[in-house]
């Protein structure tokens, strides 16, 4: 029951990330916060999927945690490489 409710807990933050991404179109100060919230959405989805895998499918915890953690590391490195380009004036 709690895991099902967690799917809807993140909805207000997803709306906030969408609003910030639209605000970043006009003012670039919001771009960093919007991109961090989008990255957090990926992390939340991975962690929630790992929790559901452990709770419902009775998967080994170490394997699920290692997979979720390595996925988060790969996503973080990919995100940092995508957004570390120099500005072109």
C-alpha positions as CSV (number, residue, x, y, z in Angstrom):
1,X,0.0,0.0,0.0
2,X,2.8,2.4,0.9
3,X,4.7,1.6,-2.3
4,X,1.7,2.4,-4.4
5,X,1.3,5.7,-2.7
6,X,4.9,6.6,-3.4
7,X,4.1,6.8,-7.1
8,X,2.0,9.9,-6.5
9,X,4.2,11.6,-3.9
10,X,6.6,12.8,-6.5
11,X,3.9,14.4,-8.7
12,X,4.2,17.9,-7.2
13,X,7.9,17.9,-7.7
14,X,7.5,16.8,-11.3
15,X,5.2,19.7,-11.8
16,X,7.7,22.0,-10.2
17,X,10.5,20.7,-12.5
18,X,8.2,21.2,-15.5
19,X,7.5,24.8,-14.4
20,X,11.1,25.5,-13.8
21,X,12.1,24.2,-17.2
22,X,9.6,26.6,-18.8
23,X,10.9,29.4,-16.6
24,X,14.4,28.6,-17.8
25,X,13.4,29.4,-21.3
26,X,13.1,33.0,-20.3
27,X,15.6,33.3,-17.5
28,X,18.7,31.0,-17.5
29,X,19.1,31.3,-13.7
30,X,16.6,28.5,-13.2
31,X,18.3,26.1,-15.6
32,X,20.6,24.5,-13.0
33,X,17.7,23.9,-10.5
34,X,15.5,22.5,-13.3
35,X,18.2,20.1,-14.5
36,X,18.9,19.0,-10.9
37,X,15.2,18.3,-10.3
38,X,15.0,16.2,-13.6
39,X,18.1,14.3,-12.4
40,X,16.4,13.7,-9.1
41,X,13.4,12.4,-10.9
42,X,15.5,9.7,-12.5
43,X,17.1,8.8,-9.1
44,X,13.6,8.6,-7.5
45,X,12.4,6.3,-10.3
46,X,15.3,4.0,-10.0
47,X,15.1,3.9,-6.2
48,X,11.4,3.2,-6.3
49,X,11.8,0.5,-8.9
50,X,14.5,-1.1,-6.7
51,X,12.2,-1.0,-3.7
52,X,9.4,-2.6,-5.5
53,X,11.7,-5.3,-6.9
54,X,12.8,-6.1,-3.3
55,X,9.3,-5.9,-1.8
56,X,7.2,-7.7,-4.4
57,X,9.5,-9.9,-6.4
58,X,11.8,-10.9,-3.4
59,X,15.0,-10.2,-5.3
60,X,18.4,-10.3,-3.5
61,X,18.9,-6.9,-1.9
62,X,22.6,-6.7,-2.6
63,X,22.0,-7.2,-6.4
64,X,19.2,-4.7,-6.6
65,X,21.1,-2.1,-4.6
66,X,24.3,-2.6,-6.7
67,X,22.3,-2.3,-9.9
68,X,20.4,0.9,-8.7
69,X,23.6,2.5,-7.4
70,X,25.6,1.7,-10.6
71,X,22.7,3.1,-12.7
72,X,22.7,6.3,-10.7
73,X,26.5,6.7,-11.1
74,X,26.3,6.2,-14.9
75,X,23.4,8.6,-15.1
76,X,25.3,11.2,-13.0
77,X,28.4,10.9,-15.2
78,X,26.4,11.1,-18.4
79,X,24.5,14.2,-17.0
80,X,27.7,15.9,-16.0
81,X,29.3,15.3,-19.5
82,X,26.2,16.5,-21.3
83,X,26.1,19.8,-19.3
84,X,29.8,20.6,-19.0
85,X,30.2,22.1,-22.4
86,X,31.7,25.6,-22.7
87,X,29.4,28.5,-23.4
88,X,29.6,29.9,-26.9
89,X,28.9,33.6,-27.2
